Amino acid sequence: WNHTQQVLACGTEEGAITLMLESGKTLEVLKEADVGARVPPMPITSLAWGGRSRYLLTTGQAHSPHLWDLKRKERVMAFGGHEAHVTAVAFAPDSERVASGNHHGEVLL
């Protein structure tokens, strides 16, 4: 849920992000392919809201978390540094920093 508890973000097996209301109404579907991805999309297994719900941090079976700008409706950054699949992502409470962890227990800030 976002910071207002009004919008839910869900990751899909096809690498899409679905934004929906509590009623189940879909507001938006964002896809990796929509931003010119050169590889097949991977499932999204973890996500986190940040920036008062403007940003979404996602990850799946890739070695890098992705930052989405929901106002612009596009992926704006991929973070590197992991040597294994990233399994968890989080924003700091001030949304100025991000953390990601992989399945080997490594955490990067």
Residue frames relative to the residue before (quaternion, step in Angstrom):
aa qw qx qy qz dx dy dz
W 1.0000 0.0000 0.0000 0.0000 0.00 0.00 0.00
N 0.4709 -0.6641 0.4956 0.3027 3.56 -1.11 0.66
H 0.7436 -0.4362 0.2695 0.4291 3.58 -1.30 0.09
T 0.6890 0.4501 -0.2898 0.4886 3.63 1.15 -0.41
Q 0.4005 -0.7330 0.4459 0.3216 3.58 1.34 -0.11
Q 0.5432 0.6400 -0.3878 0.3807 3.60 1.16 0.51
V 0.7775 0.2592 -0.1365 0.5565 3.59 1.14 -0.55
L 0.2071 -0.7628 0.6062 0.0878 3.53 -0.98 0.99
A 0.1743 -0.7601 0.6168 0.1072 3.58 -1.01 0.83
C 0.0475 -0.7941 0.6057 -0.0162 3.56 -0.90 1.00
G 0.2978 -0.7292 0.5871 0.1868 3.54 -1.05 0.79
T 0.2568 -0.7811 0.5527 0.1358 3.57 -1.11 0.65
E 0.6660 -0.4862 0.3961 0.4039 3.55 -1.35 0.24
E 0.6989 0.4734 -0.2586 0.4696 3.58 1.13 -0.65
G 0.5762 -0.6228 0.3644 0.3838 3.59 1.26 0.16
A 0.5133 0.6292 -0.4293 0.3955 3.59 1.19 0.39
I 0.2851 -0.7044 0.6190 0.1984 3.54 -1.33 0.37
T 0.1255 -0.7787 0.6120 0.0575 3.57 -0.78 1.05
L 0.1507 -0.7576 0.6313 0.0693 3.55 -0.87 1.04
M 0.0832 0.8223 -0.5542 0.0984 3.57 -0.69 1.08
L 0.5011 -0.6225 0.5174 0.3062 3.50 -1.34 0.41
E 0.6837 -0.4785 0.3585 0.4184 3.56 -1.28 0.31
S 0.6219 0.5541 -0.3328 0.4421 3.59 1.12 -0.61
G 0.5521 -0.6053 0.3953 0.4154 3.57 1.25 -0.36
K 0.4842 0.6626 -0.4364 0.3689 3.59 1.26 -0.12
T 0.3612 -0.7318 0.5419 0.2010 3.58 -0.85 1.02
L 0.2700 -0.7671 0.5654 0.1377 3.55 -0.87 1.03
E 0.7954 -0.0857 0.1423 0.5829 3.55 0.93 -0.97
V 0.1052 -0.7409 0.6556 0.1010 3.54 -1.25 0.54
L 0.1050 -0.7898 0.6038 0.0236 3.56 -0.66 1.16
K 0.1025 -0.8058 0.5825 0.0285 3.55 -0.93 0.91
E 0.5909 -0.5788 0.4375 0.3528 3.52 -1.12 0.74
A 0.6389 0.5391 -0.3327 0.4365 3.58 0.95 -0.81
D 0.5913 0.5951 -0.3618 0.4066 3.58 1.16 -0.54
V 0.7348 0.3795 -0.2281 0.5138 3.58 1.19 -0.38
G 0.6571 -0.5778 0.2999 0.3800 3.57 1.10 0.66
A 0.2078 0.7942 -0.5450 0.1703 3.59 1.01 0.66
R 0.3182 -0.7690 0.5299 0.1628 3.56 -1.03 0.83
V 0.7039 0.3701 -0.2481 0.5531 3.56 1.26 -0.06
P 0.6188 -0.5302 0.3904 0.4285 3.61 -1.13 0.39
P 0.5274 -0.6394 0.4473 0.3361 3.61 -0.99 0.73
M 0.2826 -0.7391 0.5892 0.1636 3.54 -1.18 0.67
P 0.6227 -0.5443 0.3915 0.4033 3.59 -1.15 0.52
I 0.3303 -0.7015 0.5906 0.2237 3.56 -1.14 0.66
T 0.1150 -0.8416 0.5277 0.0083 3.54 -0.58 1.20
S 0.7881 0.1166 -0.0715 0.6002 3.59 1.23 -0.31
L 0.0757 0.7905 -0.6063 0.0422 3.56 -1.09 0.70
A 0.1034 -0.7833 0.6118 0.0377 3.54 -1.27 0.51
W 0.3955 -0.7008 0.5499 0.2236 3.55 -1.09 0.84
G 0.0651 0.7839 -0.6169 0.0260 3.57 -1.19 0.58
G 0.7908 0.3451 -0.2264 0.4520 3.54 -1.33 0.10
R 0.6068 -0.5699 0.3386 0.4385 3.57 1.00 0.89
S 0.7210 -0.4853 0.1982 0.4532 3.52 0.99 1.07
R 0.4627 0.6559 -0.4788 0.3557 3.61 1.15 0.33
Y 0.7901 0.2828 -0.1299 0.5281 3.57 1.03 -0.77
L 0.1155 -0.7525 0.6446 0.0699 3.49 -1.29 0.60
L 0.1973 -0.7581 0.6149 0.0909 3.54 -0.90 1.01
T 0.0212 -0.8241 0.5649 -0.0357 3.58 -0.72 1.06
T 0.0235 0.7692 -0.6380 -0.0286 3.51 -1.32 0.32
G 0.1082 -0.7708 0.6248 0.0620 3.51 -1.33 0.30
Q 0.7946 -0.2394 0.1959 0.5225 3.55 -0.69 -1.06
A 0.4805 0.6624 -0.4348 0.3760 3.57 1.26 0.22
H 0.5164 -0.6293 0.4847 0.3200 3.56 -1.33 0.15
S 0.7499 0.3327 -0.2097 0.5320 3.60 1.21 0.19
P 0.4034 -0.6805 0.5530 0.2613 3.58 -0.98 0.85
H 0.2550 -0.7554 0.5856 0.1464 3.56 -1.22 0.54
L 0.2607 -0.7483 0.5942 0.1380 3.54 -1.08 0.84
W 0.1398 -0.7871 0.5995 0.0387 3.53 -0.81 1.10
D 0.2502 -0.7139 0.6345 0.1583 3.56 -1.10 0.82
L 0.2762 -0.8112 0.4950 0.1438 3.57 -0.28 1.25
K 0.5822 0.5546 -0.3836 0.4542 3.58 1.17 -0.39
R 0.7282 0.3886 -0.2174 0.5210 3.58 1.00 -0.86
K 0.3109 -0.7873 0.4692 0.2515 3.59 1.33 -0.30
E 0.6522 0.4774 -0.3395 0.4811 3.54 0.92 0.97
R 0.5163 -0.5884 0.5163 0.3473 3.52 -1.31 0.41
V 0.1673 -0.8340 0.5230 0.0542 3.57 -0.73 1.05
M 0.8197 0.0506 -0.0065 0.5705 3.60 1.16 -0.36
A 0.1340 -0.7278 0.6625 0.1158 3.50 -1.29 0.55
F 0.2827 -0.7597 0.5666 0.1479 3.57 -0.87 1.00
G 0.2317 -0.7825 0.5637 0.1272 3.58 -0.91 0.85
G 0.4673 0.7224 -0.4628 0.2136 3.51 -1.31 -0.33
H 0.6600 0.4960 -0.3181 0.4661 3.59 1.11 -0.49
E 0.2620 -0.7579 0.5778 0.1519 3.54 -1.15 0.69
A 0.7229 0.3043 -0.2134 0.5825 3.57 1.29 0.23
H 0.6996 -0.4553 0.3363 0.4361 3.58 -1.29 0.23
V 0.3584 -0.7156 0.5626 0.2071 3.55 -0.91 0.98
T 0.1527 -0.8308 0.5340 0.0345 3.55 -0.77 1.09
A 0.7986 0.1563 -0.0787 0.5758 3.61 1.20 -0.32
V 0.0365 -0.7784 0.6266 0.0102 3.56 -1.13 0.75
A 0.0441 0.7936 -0.6056 0.0390 3.57 -1.17 0.60
F 0.3321 -0.6822 0.6098 0.2290 3.53 -1.28 0.52
A 0.4934 -0.5774 0.5463 0.3532 3.55 -1.25 0.48
P 0.6634 -0.5238 0.3399 0.4123 3.64 -1.12 0.49
D 0.6957 0.4503 -0.2805 0.4843 3.62 1.10 -0.60
S 0.4013 -0.7492 0.4263 0.3097 3.60 1.36 -0.06
E 0.4964 0.6679 -0.4206 0.3614 3.59 1.23 0.29
R 0.7720 0.2224 -0.1248 0.5822 3.59 1.23 -0.41
V 0.1968 -0.7590 0.6063 0.1325 3.52 -1.26 0.48
A 0.1766 -0.7443 0.6321 0.1233 3.52 -1.28 0.45
S 0.0179 -0.7782 0.6276 0.0173 3.54 -1.17 0.63
G 0.1376 -0.7911 0.5933 0.0575 3.53 -1.10 0.74
N 0.2630 -0.7717 0.5573 0.1572 3.54 -1.09 0.71
H 0.6849 -0.5250 0.3198 0.3912 3.57 -1.25 0.22
H 0.5925 0.5268 -0.3789 0.4773 3.59 1.30 0.12
G 0.5799 -0.6101 0.3562 0.4057 3.59 1.32 0.00
E 0.4822 0.6597 -0.4359 0.3772 3.59 1.26 0.08
V 0.1097 -0.7788 0.6160 0.0446 3.57 -0.95 0.92
L 0.1002 -0.7850 0.6102 0.0376 3.56 -0.91 0.99
L 0.2361 -0.7604 0.5908 0.1304 3.55 -1.08 0.81
